[in-house]
């Protein structure tokens, strides 16, 4: 067999819709990142103190004036952006010193609530409520059954007394 023999075809298992969707989202994110980095390189420098332009792995931010709130449209690479969050924005605050405002953990503060797909969040909340109620009812039924067993075991009723005398 020669070292240049053709590769043996390998059966690749088909991808699930979720895996295809995840791969498509990652590919779209890479395109978004490349377009953002190109835009940031080509934009002319700003005069005066500003919060710096950057790509924070979520959205593309241009320079922002101190003491202002910068907004950009929801990133188009998000799977839900075309359907459920049209017109939504991501917001960041630029502090008086020309630095992005950070939260208590030291991360840059950002509000992306308008870019979340509420249609996906709501069923998860409903499911959580459903299983919490289900587990609670199951626990109550178990406690009631245990109490009944204890009462029948240790309680002296006429039925158990009658059974003892026979």
PyMOL CGO cylinders between C-alpha atoms (Angstrom):
from pymol import cmd
from pymol.cgo import CYLINDER

trace = [
    CYLINDER, 0.00, 0.00, 0.00, 1.46, 3.35, -0.98, 0.3, 1, 1, 1, 1, 1, 1,
    CYLINDER, 1.46, 3.35, -0.98, 1.66, 6.23, 1.52, 0.3, 1, 1, 1, 1, 1, 1,
    CYLINDER, 1.66, 6.23, 1.52, -0.40, 8.36, -0.86, 0.3, 1, 1, 1, 1, 1, 1,
    CYLINDER, -0.40, 8.36, -0.86, -3.38, 6.01, -0.97, 0.3, 1, 1, 1, 1, 1, 1,
    CYLINDER, -3.38, 6.01, -0.97, -6.76, 7.72, -0.88, 0.3, 1, 1, 1, 1, 1, 1,
    CYLINDER, -6.76, 7.72, -0.88, -8.31, 8.24, 2.52, 0.3, 1, 1, 1, 1, 1, 1,
    CYLINDER, -8.31, 8.24, 2.52, -10.91, 5.73, 3.56, 0.3, 1, 1, 1, 1, 1, 1,
    CYLINDER, -10.91, 5.73, 3.56, -14.30, 7.43, 3.82, 0.3, 1, 1, 1, 1, 1, 1,
    CYLINDER, -14.30, 7.43, 3.82, -15.48, 7.56, 7.40, 0.3, 1, 1, 1, 1, 1, 1,
    CYLINDER, -15.48, 7.56, 7.40, -19.15, 7.59, 8.26, 0.3, 1, 1, 1, 1, 1, 1,
    CYLINDER, -19.15, 7.59, 8.26, -19.86, 10.77, 10.16, 0.3, 1, 1, 1, 1, 1, 1,
    CYLINDER, -19.86, 10.77, 10.16, -22.97, 10.54, 12.32, 0.3, 1, 1, 1, 1, 1, 1,
    CYLINDER, -22.97, 10.54, 12.32, -25.62, 13.08, 11.39, 0.3, 1, 1, 1, 1, 1, 1,
    CYLINDER, -25.62, 13.08, 11.39, -25.80, 16.12, 13.63, 0.3, 1, 1, 1, 1, 1, 1,
    CYLINDER, -25.80, 16.12, 13.63, -28.87, 16.84, 15.72, 0.3, 1, 1, 1, 1, 1, 1,
    CYLINDER, -28.87, 16.84, 15.72, -30.74, 20.09, 15.01, 0.3, 1, 1, 1, 1, 1, 1,
    CYLINDER, -30.74, 20.09, 15.01, -29.33, 21.55, 18.25, 0.3, 1, 1, 1, 1, 1, 1,
    CYLINDER, -29.33, 21.55, 18.25, -25.75, 20.72, 17.19, 0.3, 1, 1, 1, 1, 1, 1,
    CYLINDER, -25.75, 20.72, 17.19, -26.33, 22.19, 13.73, 0.3, 1, 1, 1, 1, 1, 1,
    CYLINDER, -26.33, 22.19, 13.73, -27.82, 25.28, 15.33, 0.3, 1, 1, 1, 1, 1, 1,
    CYLINDER, -27.82, 25.28, 15.33, -24.88, 25.63, 17.72, 0.3, 1, 1, 1, 1, 1, 1,
    CYLINDER, -24.88, 25.63, 17.72, -22.37, 25.27, 14.88, 0.3, 1, 1, 1, 1, 1, 1,
    CYLINDER, -22.37, 25.27, 14.88, -24.23, 27.84, 12.78, 0.3, 1, 1, 1, 1, 1, 1,
    CYLINDER, -24.23, 27.84, 12.78, -24.30, 30.25, 15.74, 0.3, 1, 1, 1, 1, 1, 1,
    CYLINDER, -24.30, 30.25, 15.74, -20.55, 29.87, 16.32, 0.3, 1, 1, 1, 1, 1, 1,
    CYLINDER, -20.55, 29.87, 16.32, -19.86, 30.43, 12.61, 0.3, 1, 1, 1, 1, 1, 1,
    CYLINDER, -19.86, 30.43, 12.61, -22.07, 33.54, 12.61, 0.3, 1, 1, 1, 1, 1, 1,
    CYLINDER, -22.07, 33.54, 12.61, -20.34, 34.81, 15.77, 0.3, 1, 1, 1, 1, 1, 1,
    CYLINDER, -20.34, 34.81, 15.77, -16.95, 34.46, 14.05, 0.3, 1, 1, 1, 1, 1, 1,
    CYLINDER, -16.95, 34.46, 14.05, -18.20, 36.50, 11.09, 0.3, 1, 1, 1, 1, 1, 1,
    CYLINDER, -18.20, 36.50, 11.09, -19.58, 39.14, 13.47, 0.3, 1, 1, 1, 1, 1, 1,
    CYLINDER, -19.58, 39.14, 13.47, -16.26, 39.29, 15.36, 0.3, 1, 1, 1, 1, 1, 1,
    CYLINDER, -16.26, 39.29, 15.36, -14.24, 39.67, 12.15, 0.3, 1, 1, 1, 1, 1, 1,
    CYLINDER, -14.24, 39.67, 12.15, -16.53, 42.43, 10.86, 0.3, 1, 1, 1, 1, 1, 1,
    CYLINDER, -16.53, 42.43, 10.86, -16.33, 44.21, 14.22, 0.3, 1, 1, 1, 1, 1, 1,
    CYLINDER, -16.33, 44.21, 14.22, -12.54, 44.01, 14.41, 0.3, 1, 1, 1, 1, 1, 1,
    CYLINDER, -12.54, 44.01, 14.41, -12.27, 45.37, 10.87, 0.3, 1, 1, 1, 1, 1, 1,
    CYLINDER, -12.27, 45.37, 10.87, -14.65, 48.22, 11.70, 0.3, 1, 1, 1, 1, 1, 1,
    CYLINDER, -14.65, 48.22, 11.70, -12.73, 49.07, 14.88, 0.3, 1, 1, 1, 1, 1, 1,
    CYLINDER, -12.73, 49.07, 14.88, -9.42, 49.18, 12.99, 0.3, 1, 1, 1, 1, 1, 1,
    CYLINDER, -9.42, 49.18, 12.99, -10.76, 51.37, 10.19, 0.3, 1, 1, 1, 1, 1, 1,
    CYLINDER, -10.76, 51.37, 10.19, -12.70, 53.86, 12.35, 0.3, 1, 1, 1, 1, 1, 1,
    CYLINDER, -12.70, 53.86, 12.35, -10.87, 57.17, 12.81, 0.3, 1, 1, 1, 1, 1, 1,
    CYLINDER, -10.87, 57.17, 12.81, -9.55, 57.90, 16.30, 0.3, 1, 1, 1, 1, 1, 1,
    CYLINDER, -9.55, 57.90, 16.30, -11.74, 60.00, 18.56, 0.3, 1, 1, 1, 1, 1, 1,
    CYLINDER, -11.74, 60.00, 18.56, -10.65, 63.32, 19.97, 0.3, 1, 1, 1, 1, 1, 1,
    CYLINDER, -10.65, 63.32, 19.97, -10.70, 63.77, 23.73, 0.3, 1, 1, 1, 1, 1, 1,
    CYLINDER, -10.70, 63.77, 23.73, -11.34, 61.28, 26.50, 0.3, 1, 1, 1, 1, 1, 1,
    CYLINDER, -11.34, 61.28, 26.50, -13.62, 58.41, 25.53, 0.3, 1, 1, 1, 1, 1, 1,
    CYLINDER, -13.62, 58.41, 25.53, -14.45, 54.92, 26.65, 0.3, 1, 1, 1, 1, 1, 1,
    CYLINDER, -14.45, 54.92, 26.65, -12.48, 52.76, 24.26, 0.3, 1, 1, 1, 1, 1, 1,
    CYLINDER, -12.48, 52.76, 24.26, -13.95, 50.92, 21.32, 0.3, 1, 1, 1, 1, 1, 1,
    CYLINDER, -13.95, 50.92, 21.32, -13.84, 47.17, 21.72, 0.3, 1, 1, 1, 1, 1, 1,
    CYLINDER, -13.84, 47.17, 21.72, -15.37, 43.80, 21.01, 0.3, 1, 1, 1, 1, 1, 1,
    CYLINDER, -15.37, 43.80, 21.01, -16.32, 42.16, 24.30, 0.3, 1, 1, 1, 1, 1, 1,
    CYLINDER, -16.32, 42.16, 24.30, -17.11, 38.74, 22.76, 0.3, 1, 1, 1, 1, 1, 1,
    CYLINDER, -17.11, 38.74, 22.76, -20.81, 39.69, 22.76, 0.3, 1, 1, 1, 1, 1, 1,
    CYLINDER, -20.81, 39.69, 22.76, -21.24, 43.04, 21.01, 0.3, 1, 1, 1, 1, 1, 1,
    CYLINDER, -21.24, 43.04, 21.01, -19.19, 45.53, 19.03, 0.3, 1, 1, 1, 1, 1, 1,
    CYLINDER, -19.19, 45.53, 19.03, -18.71, 48.82, 20.90, 0.3, 1, 1, 1, 1, 1, 1,
    CYLINDER, -18.71, 48.82, 20.90, -17.55, 52.07, 19.38, 0.3, 1, 1, 1, 1, 1, 1,
    CYLINDER, -17.55, 52.07, 19.38, -16.01, 54.95, 21.30, 0.3, 1, 1, 1, 1, 1, 1,
    CYLINDER, -16.01, 54.95, 21.30, -18.37, 56.47, 23.89, 0.3, 1, 1, 1, 1, 1, 1,
    CYLINDER, -18.37, 56.47, 23.89, -18.43, 59.92, 25.45, 0.3, 1, 1, 1, 1, 1, 1,
    CYLINDER, -18.43, 59.92, 25.45, -17.85, 60.00, 29.24, 0.3, 1, 1, 1, 1, 1, 1,
    CYLINDER, -17.85, 60.00, 29.24, -20.98, 60.13, 31.43, 0.3, 1, 1, 1, 1, 1, 1,
    CYLINDER, -20.98, 60.13, 31.43, -23.15, 58.53, 28.78, 0.3, 1, 1, 1, 1, 1, 1,
    CYLINDER, -23.15, 58.53, 28.78, -24.88, 55.25, 28.05, 0.3, 1, 1, 1, 1, 1, 1,
    CYLINDER, -24.88, 55.25, 28.05, -23.76, 53.61, 24.84, 0.3, 1, 1, 1, 1, 1, 1,
    CYLINDER, -23.76, 53.61, 24.84, -26.19, 51.35, 22.99, 0.3, 1, 1, 1, 1, 1, 1,
    CYLINDER, -26.19, 51.35, 22.99, -25.73, 49.03, 20.04, 0.3, 1, 1, 1, 1, 1, 1,
    CYLINDER, -25.73, 49.03, 20.04, -28.31, 46.84, 18.32, 0.3, 1, 1, 1, 1, 1, 1,
    CYLINDER, -28.31, 46.84, 18.32, -28.60, 43.23, 19.48, 0.3, 1, 1, 1, 1, 1, 1,
    CYLINDER, -28.60, 43.23, 19.48, -25.91, 41.23, 17.68, 0.3, 1, 1, 1, 1, 1, 1,
    CYLINDER, -25.91, 41.23, 17.68, -27.23, 39.63, 14.52, 0.3, 1, 1, 1, 1, 1, 1,
    CYLINDER, -27.23, 39.63, 14.52, -25.44, 36.32, 15.19, 0.3, 1, 1, 1, 1, 1, 1,
    CYLINDER, -25.44, 36.32, 15.19, -27.84, 35.48, 18.04, 0.3, 1, 1, 1, 1, 1, 1,
    CYLINDER, -27.84, 35.48, 18.04, -30.30, 32.78, 16.90, 0.3, 1, 1, 1, 1, 1, 1,
    CYLINDER, -30.30, 32.78, 16.90, -33.25, 34.75, 18.25, 0.3, 1, 1, 1, 1, 1, 1,
    CYLINDER, -33.25, 34.75, 18.25, -32.18, 38.15, 16.89, 0.3, 1, 1, 1, 1, 1, 1,
    CYLINDER, -32.18, 38.15, 16.89, -34.04, 37.91, 13.60, 0.3, 1, 1, 1, 1, 1, 1,
    CYLINDER, -34.04, 37.91, 13.60, -37.30, 36.73, 15.12, 0.3, 1, 1, 1, 1, 1, 1,
    CYLINDER, -37.30, 36.73, 15.12, -37.92, 37.87, 18.67, 0.3, 1, 1, 1, 1, 1, 1,
    CYLINDER, -37.92, 37.87, 18.67, -35.64, 40.77, 19.55, 0.3, 1, 1, 1, 1, 1, 1,
    CYLINDER, -35.64, 40.77, 19.55, -35.90, 43.10, 16.57, 0.3, 1, 1, 1, 1, 1, 1,
    CYLINDER, -35.90, 43.10, 16.57, -35.20, 46.64, 17.69, 0.3, 1, 1, 1, 1, 1, 1,
    CYLINDER, -35.20, 46.64, 17.69, -33.55, 45.53, 20.94, 0.3, 1, 1, 1, 1, 1, 1,
    CYLINDER, -33.55, 45.53, 20.94, -30.29, 47.05, 22.13, 0.3, 1, 1, 1, 1, 1, 1,
    CYLINDER, -30.29, 47.05, 22.13, -27.37, 46.20, 24.38, 0.3, 1, 1, 1, 1, 1, 1,
    CYLINDER, -27.37, 46.20, 24.38, -26.34, 49.02, 26.74, 0.3, 1, 1, 1, 1, 1, 1,
    CYLINDER, -26.34, 49.02, 26.74, -23.12, 49.95, 28.55, 0.3, 1, 1, 1, 1, 1, 1,
    CYLINDER, -23.12, 49.95, 28.55, -22.31, 52.95, 30.72, 0.3, 1, 1, 1, 1, 1, 1,
    CYLINDER, -22.31, 52.95, 30.72, -19.27, 55.10, 30.14, 0.3, 1, 1, 1, 1, 1, 1,
    CYLINDER, -19.27, 55.10, 30.14, -18.05, 56.59, 33.42, 0.3, 1, 1, 1, 1, 1, 1,
    CYLINDER, -18.05, 56.59, 33.42, -16.88, 60.18, 34.00, 0.3, 1, 1, 1, 1, 1, 1,
    CYLINDER, -16.88, 60.18, 34.00, -13.24, 59.07, 33.82, 0.3, 1, 1, 1, 1, 1, 1,
    CYLINDER, -13.24, 59.07, 33.82, -13.56, 57.64, 30.30, 0.3, 1, 1, 1, 1, 1, 1,
    CYLINDER, -13.56, 57.64, 30.30, -13.69, 54.02, 31.46, 0.3, 1, 1, 1, 1, 1, 1,
    CYLINDER, -13.69, 54.02, 31.46, -16.52, 51.55, 31.09, 0.3, 1, 1, 1, 1, 1, 1,
    CYLINDER, -16.52, 51.55, 31.09, -18.46, 51.18, 34.36, 0.3, 1, 1, 1, 1, 1, 1,
    CYLINDER, -18.46, 51.18, 34.36, -17.91, 47.86, 36.14, 0.3, 1, 1, 1, 1, 1, 1,
    CYLINDER, -17.91, 47.86, 36.14, -20.17, 45.88, 38.44, 0.3, 1, 1, 1, 1, 1, 1,
    CYLINDER, -20.17, 45.88, 38.44, -19.29, 44.59, 41.93, 0.3, 1, 1, 1, 1, 1, 1,
    CYLINDER, -19.29, 44.59, 41.93, -17.40, 41.61, 40.49, 0.3, 1, 1, 1, 1, 1, 1,
    CYLINDER, -17.40, 41.61, 40.49, -15.14, 43.85, 38.40, 0.3, 1, 1, 1, 1, 1, 1,
    CYLINDER, -15.14, 43.85, 38.40, -16.69, 42.92, 35.06, 0.3, 1, 1, 1, 1, 1, 1,
    CYLINDER, -16.69, 42.92, 35.06, -17.85, 45.62, 32.67, 0.3, 1, 1, 1, 1, 1, 1,
    CYLINDER, -17.85, 45.62, 32.67, -21.51, 46.39, 33.34, 0.3, 1, 1, 1, 1, 1, 1,
    CYLINDER, -21.51, 46.39, 33.34, -23.75, 45.54, 30.42, 0.3, 1, 1, 1, 1, 1, 1,
    CYLINDER, -23.75, 45.54, 30.42, -27.51, 45.26, 29.98, 0.3, 1, 1, 1, 1, 1, 1,
    CYLINDER, -27.51, 45.26, 29.98, -28.41, 42.74, 27.31, 0.3, 1, 1, 1, 1, 1, 1,
    CYLINDER, -28.41, 42.74, 27.31, -31.90, 41.96, 28.60, 0.3, 1, 1, 1, 1, 1, 1,
    CYLINDER, -31.90, 41.96, 28.60, -33.51, 43.23, 25.40, 0.3, 1, 1, 1, 1, 1, 1,
    CYLINDER, -33.51, 43.23, 25.40, -31.54, 40.65, 23.42, 0.3, 1, 1, 1, 1, 1, 1,
    CYLINDER, -31.54, 40.65, 23.42, -32.76, 37.61, 25.33, 0.3, 1, 1, 1, 1, 1, 1,
    CYLINDER, -32.76, 37.61, 25.33, -35.23, 35.27, 23.71, 0.3, 1, 1, 1, 1, 1, 1,
    CYLINDER, -35.23, 35.27, 23.71, -38.16, 35.39, 26.13, 0.3, 1, 1, 1, 1, 1, 1,
    CYLINDER, -38.16, 35.39, 26.13, -39.89, 32.65, 24.15, 0.3, 1, 1, 1, 1, 1, 1,
    CYLINDER, -39.89, 32.65, 24.15, -37.12, 30.27, 25.28, 0.3, 1, 1, 1, 1, 1, 1,
    CYLINDER, -37.12, 30.27, 25.28, -36.88, 31.54, 28.85, 0.3, 1, 1, 1, 1, 1, 1,
    CYLINDER, -36.88, 31.54, 28.85, -40.61, 31.31, 29.61, 0.3, 1, 1, 1, 1, 1, 1,
    CYLINDER, -40.61, 31.31, 29.61, -41.02, 27.55, 28.93, 0.3, 1, 1, 1, 1, 1, 1,
    CYLINDER, -41.02, 27.55, 28.93, -38.04, 26.83, 31.17, 0.3, 1, 1, 1, 1, 1, 1,
    CYLINDER, -38.04, 26.83, 31.17, -39.63, 28.84, 33.98, 0.3, 1, 1, 1, 1, 1, 1,
    CYLINDER, -39.63, 28.84, 33.98, -42.93, 27.02, 33.44, 0.3, 1, 1, 1, 1, 1, 1,
    CYLINDER, -42.93, 27.02, 33.44, -41.15, 23.66, 33.51, 0.3, 1, 1, 1, 1, 1, 1,
    CYLINDER, -41.15, 23.66, 33.51, -39.36, 24.60, 36.75, 0.3, 1, 1, 1, 1, 1, 1,
    CYLINDER, -39.36, 24.60, 36.75, -42.68, 25.58, 38.32, 0.3, 1, 1, 1, 1, 1, 1,
    CYLINDER, -42.68, 25.58, 38.32, -44.29, 22.35, 37.13, 0.3, 1, 1, 1, 1, 1, 1,
    CYLINDER, -44.29, 22.35, 37.13, -41.66, 20.06, 38.60, 0.3, 1, 1, 1, 1, 1, 1,
    CYLINDER, -41.66, 20.06, 38.60, -41.53, 22.06, 41.84, 0.3, 1, 1, 1, 1, 1, 1,
    CYLINDER, -41.53, 22.06, 41.84, -45.30, 21.67, 42.26, 0.3, 1, 1, 1, 1, 1, 1,
    CYLINDER, -45.30, 21.67, 42.26, -45.04, 17.98, 41.30, 0.3, 1, 1, 1, 1, 1, 1,
    CYLINDER, -45.04, 17.98, 41.30, -42.31, 17.26, 43.83, 0.3, 1, 1, 1, 1, 1, 1,
    CYLINDER, -42.31, 17.26, 43.83, -44.21, 19.19, 46.51, 0.3, 1, 1, 1, 1, 1, 1,
    CYLINDER, -44.21, 19.19, 46.51, -47.41, 17.22, 45.92, 0.3, 1, 1, 1, 1, 1, 1,
    CYLINDER, -47.41, 17.22, 45.92, -45.44, 13.98, 45.97, 0.3, 1, 1, 1, 1, 1, 1,
    CYLINDER, -45.44, 13.98, 45.97, -43.84, 14.92, 49.29, 0.3, 1, 1, 1, 1, 1, 1,
    CYLINDER, -43.84, 14.92, 49.29, -47.22, 15.84, 50.82, 0.3, 1, 1, 1, 1, 1, 1,
    CYLINDER, -47.22, 15.84, 50.82, -48.73, 12.53, 49.63, 0.3, 1, 1, 1, 1, 1, 1,
    CYLINDER, -48.73, 12.53, 49.63, -45.78, 10.63, 51.13, 0.3, 1, 1, 1, 1, 1, 1,
    CYLINDER, -45.78, 10.63, 51.13, -46.17, 12.36, 54.50, 0.3, 1, 1, 1, 1, 1, 1,
    CYLINDER, -46.17, 12.36, 54.50, -49.93, 11.68, 54.55, 0.3, 1, 1, 1, 1, 1, 1,
    CYLINDER, -49.93, 11.68, 54.55, -49.35, 8.01, 53.70, 0.3, 1, 1, 1, 1, 1, 1,
    CYLINDER, -49.35, 8.01, 53.70, -46.71, 7.72, 56.42, 0.3, 1, 1, 1, 1, 1, 1,
    CYLINDER, -46.71, 7.72, 56.42, -49.06, 9.28, 58.99, 0.3, 1, 1, 1, 1, 1, 1,
    CYLINDER, -49.06, 9.28, 58.99, -51.83, 6.87, 57.99, 0.3, 1, 1, 1, 1, 1, 1,
    CYLINDER, -51.83, 6.87, 57.99, -49.51, 3.90, 58.35, 0.3, 1, 1, 1, 1, 1, 1,
    CYLINDER, -49.51, 3.90, 58.35, -48.35, 5.10, 61.77, 0.3, 1, 1, 1, 1, 1, 1,
    CYLINDER, -48.35, 5.10, 61.77, -51.93, 5.67, 62.94, 0.3, 1, 1, 1, 1, 1, 1,
    CYLINDER, -51.93, 5.67, 62.94, -53.01, 2.22, 61.78, 0.3, 1, 1, 1, 1, 1, 1,
    CYLINDER, -53.01, 2.22, 61.78, -49.95, 0.58, 63.33, 0.3, 1, 1, 1, 1, 1, 1,
    CYLINDER, -49.95, 0.58, 63.33, -50.18, 2.23, 66.74, 0.3, 1, 1, 1, 1, 1, 1,
    CYLINDER, -50.18, 2.23, 66.74, -53.78, 3.34, 66.89, 0.3, 1, 1, 1, 1, 1, 1,
    CYLINDER, -53.78, 3.34, 66.89, -56.22, 1.05, 68.68, 0.3, 1, 1, 1, 1, 1, 1,
    CYLINDER, -56.22, 1.05, 68.68, -59.42, 1.28, 66.72, 0.3, 1, 1, 1, 1, 1, 1,
    CYLINDER, -59.42, 1.28, 66.72, -62.40, -1.02, 66.94, 0.3, 1, 1, 1, 1, 1, 1,
    CYLINDER, -62.40, -1.02, 66.94, -61.29, -2.74, 63.72, 0.3, 1, 1, 1, 1, 1, 1,
    CYLINDER, -61.29, -2.74, 63.72, -57.86, -3.65, 64.98, 0.3, 1, 1, 1, 1, 1, 1,
    CYLINDER, -57.86, -3.65, 64.98, -59.26, -4.57, 68.40, 0.3, 1, 1, 1, 1, 1, 1,
    CYLINDER, -59.26, -4.57, 68.40, -61.80, -6.84, 66.76, 0.3, 1, 1, 1, 1, 1, 1,
    CYLINDER, -61.80, -6.84, 66.76, -59.03, -8.48, 64.75, 0.3, 1, 1, 1, 1, 1, 1,
    CYLINDER, -59.03, -8.48, 64.75, -57.03, -9.15, 67.92, 0.3, 1, 1, 1, 1, 1, 1,
    CYLINDER, -57.03, -9.15, 67.92, -59.93, -10.87, 69.67, 0.3, 1, 1, 1, 1, 1, 1,
    CYLINDER, -59.93, -10.87, 69.67, -60.68, -13.29, 66.86, 0.3, 1, 1, 1, 1, 1, 1,
]
cmd.load_cgo(trace, "trace")
